[in-house]
C-alpha cells in the first residue's frame, strides 16, 4: 500500500510532524465557538469545522482533516462519538500505531 495515502491516527503531540497531511484525531470536545472547536486529544487541538459537523461539548469526536501550518486542523469529516469514549485507549492506539508503523499503513 502507498504510505502517502495512509491517514495516521495522531494526538496533539504529533501535529507538527503532519503539517499539510491528512490525519485522524479522537478527542473530547471542550468548547465550540462558531465554526471552530477546541478538542482535547492528549493536549489541545483547534479544529476548523465544516458545515456537516454536528458536535456537542463534552462528547467524544473523531475528526479526519488536514493539519494546517499553525497546527490547527481543517476538518474534512467528523463523527460525534457520544459520551462513553475511552480516551486513554484511543491514545494508546495512537502510541502503538506510531511505534509499529509498518503494521498500520
Biopython code that builds the backbone (N, CA, C, O; Angstrom):
import numpy as np
from Bio.PDB.StructureBuilder import StructureBuilder

atoms = [
    (1, "UNK", "N", (0.839, -1.181, 0.000)),
    (1, "UNK", "CA", (0.000, 0.000, 0.000)),
    (1, "UNK", "C", (0.884, 1.245, 0.000)),
    (1, "UNK", "O", (1.965, 1.250, 0.590)),
    (2, "UNK", "N", (0.421, 2.285, -0.658)),
    (2, "UNK", "CA", (1.145, 3.550, -0.749)),
    (2, "UNK", "C", (1.105, 4.263, 0.593)),
    (2, "UNK", "O", (0.033, 4.635, 1.071)),
    (3, "UNK", "N", (2.281, 4.457, 1.205)),
    (3, "UNK", "CA", (2.351, 5.090, 2.531)),
    (3, "UNK", "C", (1.820, 6.510, 2.514)),
    (3, "UNK", "O", (1.288, 6.968, 3.525)),
    (4, "UNK", "N", (1.944, 7.226, 1.400)),
    (4, "UNK", "CA", (1.474, 8.607, 1.350)),
    (4, "UNK", "C", (-0.050, 8.679, 1.383)),
    (4, "UNK", "O", (-0.614, 9.731, 1.682)),
    (5, "UNK", "N", (-0.722, 7.561, 1.076)),
    (5, "UNK", "CA", (-2.181, 7.549, 1.061)),
    (5, "UNK", "C", (-2.765, 7.174, 2.423)),
    (5, "UNK", "O", (-3.979, 7.249, 2.612)),
    (6, "UNK", "N", (-1.920, 6.773, 3.373)),
    (6, "UNK", "CA", (-2.442, 6.379, 4.674)),
    (6, "UNK", "C", (-2.826, 7.620, 5.480)),
    (6, "UNK", "O", (-2.283, 8.706, 5.276)),
    (7, "UNK", "N", (-3.767, 7.435, 6.391)),
    (7, "UNK", "CA", (-4.217, 8.519, 7.258)),
    (7, "UNK", "C", (-3.915, 8.101, 8.690)),
    (7, "UNK", "O", (-4.679, 7.343, 9.288)),
    (8, "UNK", "N", (-2.799, 8.591, 9.249)),
    (8, "UNK", "CA", (-2.397, 8.143, 10.576)),
    (8, "UNK", "C", (-3.288, 8.708, 11.681)),
    (8, "UNK", "O", (-3.831, 9.806, 11.560)),
    (9, "UNK", "N", (-3.427, 7.943, 12.747)),
    (9, "UNK", "CA", (-4.094, 8.424, 13.958)),
    (9, "UNK", "C", (-3.060, 9.172, 14.772)),
    (9, "UNK", "O", (-1.957, 8.673, 14.998)),
    (10, "UNK", "N", (-3.419, 10.383, 15.217)),
    (10, "UNK", "CA", (-2.466, 11.169, 15.994)),
    (10, "UNK", "C", (-3.157, 11.803, 17.197)),
    (10, "UNK", "O", (-4.385, 11.860, 17.274)),
    (11, "UNK", "N", (-2.333, 12.281, 18.136)),
    (11, "UNK", "CA", (-2.788, 13.139, 19.222)),
    (11, "UNK", "C", (-2.131, 14.507, 18.985)),
    (11, "UNK", "O", (-1.386, 14.682, 18.021)),
    (12, "UNK", "N", (-2.408, 15.459, 19.857)),
    (12, "UNK", "CA", (-1.871, 16.809, 19.678)),
    (12, "UNK", "C", (-0.341, 16.815, 19.577)),
    (12, "UNK", "O", (0.232, 17.651, 18.878)),
    (13, "UNK", "N", (0.314, 15.891, 20.268)),
    (13, "UNK", "CA", (1.784, 15.861, 20.280)),
    (13, "UNK", "C", (2.388, 15.604, 18.896)),
    (13, "UNK", "O", (3.547, 15.946, 18.659)),
    (14, "UNK", "N", (1.626, 15.015, 17.993)),
    (14, "UNK", "CA", (2.150, 14.656, 16.673)),
    (14, "UNK", "C", (1.808, 15.670, 15.584)),
    (14, "UNK", "O", (2.227, 15.503, 14.439)),
    (15, "UNK", "N", (1.051, 16.724, 15.921)),
    (15, "UNK", "CA", (0.598, 17.679, 14.905)),
    (15, "UNK", "C", (1.740, 18.225, 14.054)),
    (15, "UNK", "O", (1.630, 18.278, 12.829)),
    (16, "UNK", "N", (2.838, 18.633, 14.698)),
    (16, "UNK", "CA", (3.923, 19.269, 13.943)),
    (16, "UNK", "C", (4.612, 18.318, 12.967)),
    (16, "UNK", "O", (5.330, 18.774, 12.077)),
    (17, "UNK", "N", (4.414, 17.022, 13.112)),
    (17, "UNK", "CA", (5.008, 16.052, 12.173)),
    (17, "UNK", "C", (4.121, 15.798, 10.957)),
    (17, "UNK", "O", (4.530, 15.097, 10.032)),
    (18, "UNK", "N", (2.909, 16.360, 10.948)),
    (18, "UNK", "CA", (1.957, 16.047, 9.877)),
    (18, "UNK", "C", (1.368, 17.285, 9.221)),
    (18, "UNK", "O", (0.249, 17.232, 8.713)),
    (19, "UNK", "N", (2.095, 18.402, 9.220)),
    (19, "UNK", "CA", (1.616, 19.619, 8.566)),
    (19, "UNK", "C", (1.362, 19.330, 7.087)),
    (19, "UNK", "O", (2.181, 18.703, 6.414)),
    (20, "UNK", "N", (0.213, 19.799, 6.591)),
    (20, "UNK", "CA", (-0.231, 19.608, 5.199)),
    (20, "UNK", "C", (-0.547, 18.157, 4.864)),
    (20, "UNK", "O", (-0.594, 17.790, 3.690)),
    (21, "UNK", "N", (-0.766, 17.323, 5.888)),
    (21, "UNK", "CA", (-1.143, 15.924, 5.663)),
    (21, "UNK", "C", (-2.485, 15.655, 6.351)),
    (21, "UNK", "O", (-2.866, 16.342, 7.300)),
    (22, "UNK", "N", (-3.186, 14.643, 5.851)),
    (22, "UNK", "CA", (-4.447, 14.237, 6.465)),
    (22, "UNK", "C", (-4.183, 13.300, 7.636)),
    (22, "UNK", "O", (-3.304, 12.441, 7.576)),
    (23, "UNK", "N", (-4.958, 13.479, 8.699)),
    (23, "UNK", "CA", (-4.798, 12.697, 9.922)),
    (23, "UNK", "C", (-6.175, 12.353, 10.503)),
    (23, "UNK", "O", (-7.192, 12.920, 10.102)),
    (24, "UNK", "N", (-6.186, 11.417, 11.447)),
    (24, "UNK", "CA", (-7.376, 11.083, 12.223)),
    (24, "UNK", "C", (-7.065, 11.425, 13.676)),
    (24, "UNK", "O", (-6.024, 11.036, 14.206)),
    (25, "UNK", "N", (-7.979, 12.158, 14.317)),
    (25, "UNK", "CA", (-7.810, 12.534, 15.719)),
    (25, "UNK", "C", (-9.073, 12.139, 16.472)),
    (25, "UNK", "O", (-10.183, 12.443, 16.036)),
    (26, "UNK", "N", (-8.902, 11.456, 17.610)),
    (26, "UNK", "CA", (-10.012, 11.167, 18.517)),
    (26, "UNK", "C", (-9.760, 11.965, 19.785)),
    (26, "UNK", "O", (-8.675, 11.907, 20.363)),
    (27, "UNK", "N", (-10.773, 12.711, 20.211)),
    (27, "UNK", "CA", (-10.623, 13.515, 21.414)),
    (27, "UNK", "C", (-11.968, 13.935, 21.960)),
    (27, "UNK", "O", (-13.016, 13.510, 21.473)),
    (28, "UNK", "N", (-11.923, 14.773, 22.977)),
    (28, "UNK", "CA", (-13.135, 15.267, 23.632)),
    (28, "UNK", "C", (-13.362, 16.721, 23.241)),
    (28, "UNK", "O", (-12.438, 17.533, 23.280)),
    (29, "UNK", "N", (-14.594, 17.045, 22.865)),
    (29, "UNK", "CA", (-14.934, 18.420, 22.514)),
    (29, "UNK", "C", (-14.996, 19.233, 23.807)),
    (29, "UNK", "O", (-15.852, 18.996, 24.659)),
    (30, "UNK", "N", (-14.082, 20.192, 23.943)),
    (30, "UNK", "CA", (-14.013, 21.037, 25.127)),
    (30, "UNK", "C", (-14.875, 22.280, 24.952)),
    (30, "UNK", "O", (-15.579, 22.691, 25.875)),
    (31, "UNK", "N", (-14.816, 22.876, 23.762)),
    (31, "UNK", "CA", (-15.528, 24.128, 23.531)),
    (31, "UNK", "C", (-15.873, 24.263, 22.061)),
    (31, "UNK", "O", (-15.099, 23.864, 21.191)),
    (32, "UNK", "N", (-17.041, 24.829, 21.790)),
    (32, "UNK", "CA", (-17.464, 25.146, 20.423)),
    (32, "UNK", "C", (-17.577, 26.660, 20.318)),
    (32, "UNK", "O", (-18.227, 27.297, 21.148)),
    (33, "UNK", "N", (-16.936, 27.245, 19.286)),
    (33, "UNK", "CA", (-17.028, 28.683, 19.052)),
    (33, "UNK", "C", (-17.243, 28.896, 17.556)),
    (33, "UNK", "O", (-16.291, 28.883, 16.775)),
    (34, "UNK", "N", (-18.498, 29.092, 17.169)),
    (34, "UNK", "CA", (-18.793, 29.300, 15.745)),
    (34, "UNK", "C", (-18.366, 28.108, 14.923)),
    (34, "UNK", "O", (-18.843, 26.994, 15.141)),
    (35, "UNK", "N", (-17.464, 28.334, 13.971)),
    (35, "UNK", "CA", (-17.011, 27.242, 13.101)),
    (35, "UNK", "C", (-15.708, 26.623, 13.593)),
    (35, "UNK", "O", (-14.997, 25.974, 12.825)),
    (36, "UNK", "N", (-15.389, 26.824, 14.886)),
    (36, "UNK", "CA", (-14.209, 26.204, 15.481)),
    (36, "UNK", "C", (-14.601, 25.369, 16.683)),
    (36, "UNK", "O", (-15.578, 25.657, 17.375)),
    (37, "UNK", "N", (-13.816, 24.326, 16.916)),
    (37, "UNK", "CA", (-13.988, 23.513, 18.122)),
    (37, "UNK", "C", (-12.615, 23.345, 18.758)),
    (37, "UNK", "O", (-11.604, 23.204, 18.069)),
    (38, "UNK", "N", (-12.601, 23.363, 20.084)),
    (38, "UNK", "CA", (-11.382, 23.047, 20.820)),
    (38, "UNK", "C", (-11.521, 21.604, 21.280)),
    (38, "UNK", "O", (-12.452, 21.258, 22.007)),
    (39, "UNK", "N", (-10.591, 20.774, 20.850)),
    (39, "UNK", "CA", (-10.621, 19.335, 21.118)),
    (39, "UNK", "C", (-9.460, 18.985, 22.036)),
    (39, "UNK", "O", (-8.338, 19.444, 21.824)),
    (40, "UNK", "N", (-9.728, 18.167, 23.063)),
    (40, "UNK", "CA", (-8.657, 17.638, 23.902)),
    (40, "UNK", "C", (-8.284, 16.265, 23.375)),
    (40, "UNK", "O", (-9.012, 15.292, 23.573)),
    (41, "UNK", "N", (-7.146, 16.195, 22.702)),
    (41, "UNK", "CA", (-6.622, 14.933, 22.177)),
    (41, "UNK", "C", (-5.247, 14.744, 22.792)),
    (41, "UNK", "O", (-4.227, 14.833, 22.110)),
    (42, "UNK", "N", (-5.236, 14.477, 24.109)),
    (42, "UNK", "CA", (-3.997, 14.386, 24.874)),
    (42, "UNK", "C", (-3.232, 15.710, 24.760)),
    (42, "UNK", "O", (-2.004, 15.729, 24.676)),
    (43, "UNK", "N", (-3.980, 16.807, 24.758)),
    (43, "UNK", "CA", (-3.492, 18.167, 24.548)),
    (43, "UNK", "C", (-4.477, 18.870, 23.635)),
    (43, "UNK", "O", (-5.306, 18.215, 23.003)),
    (44, "UNK", "N", (-4.405, 20.184, 23.556)),
    (44, "UNK", "CA", (-5.394, 20.956, 22.799)),
    (44, "UNK", "C", (-5.159, 20.931, 21.299)),
    (44, "UNK", "O", (-4.027, 21.020, 20.823)),
    (45, "UNK", "N", (-6.274, 20.807, 20.556)),
    (45, "UNK", "CA", (-6.262, 20.874, 19.101)),
    (45, "UNK", "C", (-7.411, 21.796, 18.696)),
    (45, "UNK", "O", (-8.542, 21.621, 19.149)),
    (46, "UNK", "N", (-7.116, 22.777, 17.845)),
    (46, "UNK", "CA", (-8.168, 23.630, 17.296)),
    (46, "UNK", "C", (-8.603, 23.037, 15.967)),
    (46, "UNK", "O", (-7.782, 22.797, 15.081)),
    (47, "UNK", "N", (-9.912, 22.801, 15.837)),
    (47, "UNK", "CA", (-10.471, 22.220, 14.619)),
    (47, "UNK", "C", (-11.362, 23.242, 13.929)),
    (47, "UNK", "O", (-12.274, 23.798, 14.542)),
    (48, "UNK", "N", (-11.094, 23.484, 12.652)),
    (48, "UNK", "CA", (-11.932, 24.363, 11.836)),
    (48, "UNK", "C", (-12.989, 23.475, 11.181)),
    (48, "UNK", "O", (-12.685, 22.685, 10.287)),
    (49, "UNK", "N", (-14.224, 23.616, 11.634)),
    (49, "UNK", "CA", (-15.299, 22.707, 11.255)),
    (49, "UNK", "C", (-15.872, 23.029, 9.879)),
    (49, "UNK", "O", (-15.824, 24.165, 9.407)),
    (50, "UNK", "N", (-16.415, 21.986, 9.255)),
    (50, "UNK", "CA", (-17.161, 22.181, 8.014)),
    (50, "UNK", "C", (-18.651, 22.245, 8.353)),
    (50, "UNK", "O", (-19.031, 22.052, 9.508)),
    (51, "UNK", "N", (-19.481, 22.510, 7.375)),
    (51, "UNK", "CA", (-20.928, 22.678, 7.613)),
    (51, "UNK", "C", (-21.606, 21.397, 8.092)),
    (51, "UNK", "O", (-22.654, 21.454, 8.736)),
    (52, "UNK", "N", (-21.016, 20.248, 7.783)),
    (52, "UNK", "CA", (-21.623, 18.963, 8.156)),
    (52, "UNK", "C", (-21.330, 18.577, 9.607)),
    (52, "UNK", "O", (-21.906, 17.615, 10.115)),
    (53, "UNK", "N", (-20.449, 19.308, 10.273)),
    (53, "UNK", "CA", (-20.051, 18.954, 11.642)),
    (53, "UNK", "C", (-21.171, 19.288, 12.624)),
    (53, "UNK", "O", (-21.623, 20.431, 12.701)),
    (54, "UNK", "N", (-21.607, 18.284, 13.367)),
    (54, "UNK", "CA", (-22.619, 18.473, 14.404)),
    (54, "UNK", "C", (-22.059, 17.887, 15.692)),
    (54, "UNK", "O", (-22.325, 16.733, 16.027)),
    (55, "UNK", "N", (-21.286, 18.689, 16.411)),
    (55, "UNK", "CA", (-20.603, 18.219, 17.604)),
    (55, "UNK", "C", (-21.272, 18.788, 18.849)),
    (55, "UNK", "O", (-21.958, 19.808, 18.790)),
    (56, "UNK", "N", (-21.062, 18.117, 19.974)),
    (56, "UNK", "CA", (-21.589, 18.582, 21.255)),
    (56, "UNK", "C", (-20.447, 18.666, 22.252)),
    (56, "UNK", "O", (-19.638, 17.745, 22.365)),
    (57, "UNK", "N", (-20.389, 19.781, 22.976)),
    (57, "UNK", "CA", (-19.364, 19.949, 24.005)),
    (57, "UNK", "C", (-19.497, 18.823, 25.028)),
    (57, "UNK", "O", (-20.600, 18.485, 25.457)),
    (58, "UNK", "N", (-18.361, 18.252, 25.408)),
    (58, "UNK", "CA", (-18.344, 17.162, 26.372)),
    (58, "UNK", "C", (-18.350, 15.782, 25.730)),
    (58, "UNK", "O", (-18.021, 14.794, 26.388)),
    (59, "UNK", "N", (-18.720, 15.698, 24.454)),
    (59, "UNK", "CA", (-18.752, 14.415, 23.762)),
    (59, "UNK", "C", (-17.397, 14.104, 23.127)),
    (59, "UNK", "O", (-16.578, 14.994, 22.895)),
    (60, "UNK", "N", (-17.191, 12.833, 22.857)),
    (60, "UNK", "CA", (-16.026, 12.424, 22.091)),
    (60, "UNK", "C", (-16.272, 12.702, 20.620)),
    (60, "UNK", "O", (-17.418, 12.774, 20.177)),
    (61, "UNK", "N", (-15.204, 12.857, 19.875)),
    (61, "UNK", "CA", (-15.313, 13.110, 18.441)),
    (61, "UNK", "C", (-14.137, 12.447, 17.727)),
    (61, "UNK", "O", (-13.020, 12.394, 18.241)),
    (62, "UNK", "N", (-14.421, 11.950, 16.537)),
    (62, "UNK", "CA", (-13.343, 11.532, 15.635)),
    (62, "UNK", "C", (-13.368, 12.503, 14.472)),
    (62, "UNK", "O", (-14.395, 12.671, 13.815)),
    (63, "UNK", "N", (-12.240, 13.139, 14.220)),
    (63, "UNK", "CA", (-12.160, 14.027, 13.066)),
    (63, "UNK", "C", (-11.094, 13.516, 12.110)),
    (63, "UNK", "O", (-10.053, 12.998, 12.513)),
    (64, "UNK", "N", (-11.393, 13.679, 10.839)),
    (64, "UNK", "CA", (-10.421, 13.432, 9.782)),
    (64, "UNK", "C", (-10.214, 14.782, 9.133)),
    (64, "UNK", "O", (-11.170, 15.436, 8.715)),
    (65, "UNK", "N", (-8.958, 15.196, 9.050)),
    (65, "UNK", "CA", (-8.706, 16.515, 8.490)),
    (65, "UNK", "C", (-7.252, 16.723, 8.152)),
    (65, "UNK", "O", (-6.400, 15.862, 8.373)),
    (66, "UNK", "N", (-6.996, 17.902, 7.603)),
    (66, "UNK", "CA", (-5.647, 18.270, 7.162)),
    (66, "UNK", "C", (-5.040, 19.217, 8.190)),
    (66, "UNK", "O", (-5.670, 20.191, 8.604)),
    (67, "UNK", "N", (-3.808, 18.918, 8.597)),
    (67, "UNK", "CA", (-3.103, 19.753, 9.569)),
    (67, "UNK", "C", (-2.588, 21.009, 8.862)),
    (67, "UNK", "O", (-1.846, 20.934, 7.883)),
    (68, "UNK", "N", (-3.003, 22.163, 9.387)),
    (68, "UNK", "CA", (-2.570, 23.457, 8.858)),
    (68, "UNK", "C", (-1.193, 23.824, 9.409)),
    (68, "UNK", "O", (-0.767, 23.267, 10.420)),
    (69, "UNK", "N", (-0.482, 24.771, 8.745)),
    (69, "UNK", "CA", (0.825, 25.207, 9.257)),
    (69, "UNK", "C", (0.780, 25.746, 10.692)),
    (69, "UNK", "O", (1.781, 25.661, 11.403)),
    (70, "UNK", "N", (-0.365, 26.300, 11.134)),
    (70, "UNK", "CA", (-0.473, 26.793, 12.514)),
    (70, "UNK", "C", (-0.853, 25.681, 13.498)),
    (70, "UNK", "O", (-1.148, 25.952, 14.662)),
    (71, "UNK", "N", (-0.845, 24.425, 13.021)),
    (71, "UNK", "CA", (-1.129, 23.215, 13.802)),
    (71, "UNK", "C", (-2.604, 23.074, 14.186)),
    (71, "UNK", "O", (-2.944, 22.259, 15.043)),
    (72, "UNK", "N", (-3.474, 23.857, 13.561)),
    (72, "UNK", "CA", (-4.908, 23.602, 13.681)),
    (72, "UNK", "C", (-5.240, 22.556, 12.607)),
    (72, "UNK", "O", (-4.400, 22.203, 11.779)),
    (73, "UNK", "N", (-6.483, 22.074, 12.645)),
    (73, "UNK", "CA", (-6.894, 21.063, 11.660)),
    (73, "UNK", "C", (-8.113, 21.560, 10.896)),
    (73, "UNK", "O", (-9.098, 22.003, 11.488)),
    (74, "UNK", "N", (-8.032, 21.481, 9.569)),
    (74, "UNK", "CA", (-9.183, 21.775, 8.716)),
    (74, "UNK", "C", (-9.959, 20.471, 8.599)),
    (74, "UNK", "O", (-9.495, 19.520, 7.971)),
    (75, "UNK", "N", (-11.143, 20.429, 9.206)),
    (75, "UNK", "CA", (-11.917, 19.192, 9.273)),
    (75, "UNK", "C", (-12.528, 18.860, 7.912)),
    (75, "UNK", "O", (-13.196, 19.690, 7.295)),
    (76, "UNK", "N", (-12.286, 17.633, 7.459)),
    (76, "UNK", "CA", (-12.903, 17.120, 6.239)),
    (76, "UNK", "C", (-14.152, 16.324, 6.588)),
    (76, "UNK", "O", (-15.160, 16.394, 5.886)),
    (77, "UNK", "N", (-14.077, 15.555, 7.692)),
    (77, "UNK", "CA", (-15.258, 14.845, 8.186)),
    (77, "UNK", "C", (-15.135, 14.673, 9.689)),
    (77, "UNK", "O", (-14.036, 14.623, 10.242)),
    (78, "UNK", "N", (-16.290, 14.582, 10.339)),
    (78, "UNK", "CA", (-16.286, 14.422, 11.796)),
    (78, "UNK", "C", (-17.402, 13.467, 12.185)),
    (78, "UNK", "O", (-18.409, 13.338, 11.490)),
    (79, "UNK", "N", (-17.195, 12.803, 13.314)),
    (79, "UNK", "CA", (-18.171, 11.852, 13.824)),
    (79, "UNK", "C", (-18.293, 12.047, 15.324)),
    (79, "UNK", "O", (-17.315, 11.885, 16.054)),
    (80, "UNK", "N", (-19.500, 12.397, 15.793)),
    (80, "UNK", "CA", (-19.753, 12.539, 17.229)),
    (80, "UNK", "C", (-19.782, 11.135, 17.821)),
    (80, "UNK", "O", (-20.566, 10.295, 17.381)),
    (81, "UNK", "N", (-18.936, 10.872, 18.814)),
    (81, "UNK", "CA", (-18.818, 9.541, 19.417)),
    (81, "UNK", "C", (-19.605, 9.408, 20.716)),
    (81, "UNK", "O", (-19.593, 8.347, 21.340)),
    (82, "UNK", "N", (-20.295, 10.484, 21.132)),
    (82, "UNK", "CA", (-21.081, 10.417, 22.356)),
    (82, "UNK", "C", (-20.202, 10.525, 23.589)),
    (82, "UNK", "O", (-19.100, 11.070, 23.533)),
    (83, "UNK", "N", (-20.703, 9.996, 24.716)),
    (83, "UNK", "CA", (-20.030, 10.210, 25.992)),
    (83, "UNK", "C", (-19.238, 9.011, 26.507)),
    (83, "UNK", "O", (-18.466, 9.175, 27.452)),
    (84, "UNK", "N", (-19.384, 7.836, 25.946)),
    (84, "UNK", "CA", (-18.732, 6.651, 26.511)),
    (84, "UNK", "C", (-17.389, 6.326, 25.913)),
    (84, "UNK", "O", (-17.066, 5.151, 25.736)),
    (85, "UNK", "N", (-16.592, 7.330, 25.594)),
    (85, "UNK", "CA", (-15.322, 7.109, 24.905)),
    (85, "UNK", "C", (-14.189, 6.879, 25.907)),
    (85, "UNK", "O", (-14.042, 7.626, 26.874)),
    (86, "UNK", "N", (-13.401, 5.846, 25.666)),
    (86, "UNK", "CA", (-12.210, 5.573, 26.480)),
    (86, "UNK", "C", (-11.029, 6.277, 25.813)),
    (86, "UNK", "O", (-10.372, 5.718, 24.935)),
    (87, "UNK", "N", (-10.772, 7.522, 26.248)),
    (87, "UNK", "CA", (-9.725, 8.322, 25.614)),
    (87, "UNK", "C", (-8.342, 7.751, 25.869)),
    (87, "UNK", "O", (-7.449, 7.895, 25.034)),
    (88, "UNK", "N", (-8.152, 7.103, 27.016)),
    (88, "UNK", "CA", (-6.846, 6.518, 27.282)),
    (88, "UNK", "C", (-6.577, 5.374, 26.295)),
    (88, "UNK", "O", (-5.438, 5.186, 25.867)),
    (89, "UNK", "N", (-7.600, 4.623, 25.937)),
    (89, "UNK", "CA", (-7.450, 3.575, 24.923)),
    (89, "UNK", "C", (-7.150, 4.191, 23.555)),
    (89, "UNK", "O", (-6.277, 3.713, 22.831)),
    (90, "UNK", "N", (-7.875, 5.248, 23.210)),
    (90, "UNK", "CA", (-7.637, 5.920, 21.925)),
    (90, "UNK", "C", (-6.199, 6.423, 21.840)),
    (90, "UNK", "O", (-5.561, 6.296, 20.795)),
    (91, "UNK", "N", (-5.680, 6.994, 22.937)),
    (91, "UNK", "CA", (-4.303, 7.486, 22.948)),
    (91, "UNK", "C", (-3.300, 6.341, 22.860)),
    (91, "UNK", "O", (-2.250, 6.484, 22.234)),
    (92, "UNK", "N", (-3.615, 5.207, 23.483)),
    (92, "UNK", "CA", (-2.738, 4.037, 23.411)),
    (92, "UNK", "C", (-2.662, 3.514, 21.979)),
    (92, "UNK", "O", (-1.590, 3.121, 21.518)),
    (93, "UNK", "N", (-3.787, 3.506, 21.277)),
    (93, "UNK", "CA", (-3.792, 3.077, 19.868)),
    (93, "UNK", "C", (-2.868, 3.974, 19.052)),
    (93, "UNK", "O", (-2.122, 3.486, 18.203)),
    (94, "UNK", "N", (-2.912, 5.286, 19.304)),
    (94, "UNK", "CA", (-2.022, 6.215, 18.594)),
    (94, "UNK", "C", (-0.568, 5.855, 18.869)),
    (94, "UNK", "O", (0.233, 5.740, 17.941)),
    (95, "UNK", "N", (-0.224, 5.676, 20.149)),
    (95, "UNK", "CA", (1.170, 5.380, 20.502)),
    (95, "UNK", "C", (1.642, 4.076, 19.863)),
    (95, "UNK", "O", (2.746, 4.018, 19.320)),
    (96, "UNK", "N", (0.826, 3.040, 19.921)),
    (96, "UNK", "CA", (1.201, 1.749, 19.336)),
    (96, "UNK", "C", (1.338, 1.860, 17.819)),
    (96, "UNK", "O", (2.250, 1.280, 17.231)),
    (97, "UNK", "N", (0.431, 2.606, 17.189)),
    (97, "UNK", "CA", (0.494, 2.737, 15.732)),
    (97, "UNK", "C", (1.743, 3.488, 15.292)),
    (97, "UNK", "O", (2.241, 3.258, 14.189)),
    (98, "UNK", "N", (2.261, 4.387, 16.136)),
    (98, "UNK", "CA", (3.491, 5.098, 15.797)),
    (98, "UNK", "C", (4.732, 4.266, 16.118)),
    (98, "UNK", "O", (5.761, 4.423, 15.462)),
    (99, "UNK", "N", (4.651, 3.389, 17.110)),
    (99, "UNK", "CA", (5.775, 2.511, 17.428)),
    (99, "UNK", "C", (5.913, 1.384, 16.414)),
    (99, "UNK", "O", (7.014, 0.881, 16.189)),
    (100, "UNK", "N", (4.806, 0.988, 15.804)),
    (100, "UNK", "CA", (4.790, -0.135, 14.858)),
    (100, "UNK", "C", (4.145, 0.305, 13.552)),
    (100, "UNK", "O", (3.165, -0.289, 13.103)),
    (101, "UNK", "N", (4.699, 1.347, 12.949)),
    (101, "UNK", "CA", (4.107, 1.964, 11.748)),
    (101, "UNK", "C", (3.863, 0.961, 10.613)),
    (101, "UNK", "O", (2.860, 1.052, 9.905)),
    (102, "UNK", "N", (4.777, 0.015, 10.447)),
    (102, "UNK", "CA", (4.649, -0.944, 9.343)),
    (102, "UNK", "C", (3.363, -1.772, 9.444)),
    (102, "UNK", "O", (2.879, -2.272, 8.429)),
    (103, "UNK", "N", (2.807, -1.923, 10.639)),
    (103, "UNK", "CA", (1.572, -2.698, 10.813)),
    (103, "UNK", "C", (0.325, -1.875, 10.534)),
    (103, "UNK", "O", (-0.749, -2.442, 10.333)),
    (104, "UNK", "N", (0.444, -0.534, 10.516)),
    (104, "UNK", "CA", (-0.732, 0.321, 10.449)),
    (104, "UNK", "C", (-0.810, 1.147, 9.169)),
    (104, "UNK", "O", (-1.550, 2.130, 9.114)),
    (105, "UNK", "N", (-0.068, 0.768, 8.155)),
    (105, "UNK", "CA", (-0.090, 1.524, 6.899)),
    (105, "UNK", "C", (-1.040, 0.861, 5.930)),
    (105, "UNK", "O", (-1.210, 1.336, 4.808)),
]
sb = StructureBuilder()
sb.init_structure("model")
sb.init_model(0)
sb.init_chain("A")
sb.init_seg("    ")
for serial, (resi, resn, name, xyz) in enumerate(atoms, 1):
    if name == "N":
        sb.init_residue(resn, " ", resi, " ")
    sb.init_atom(name, np.array(xyz, "f"), 0.0, 1.0, " ", f" {name:<3s}", serial, name[0])
structure = sb.get_structure()
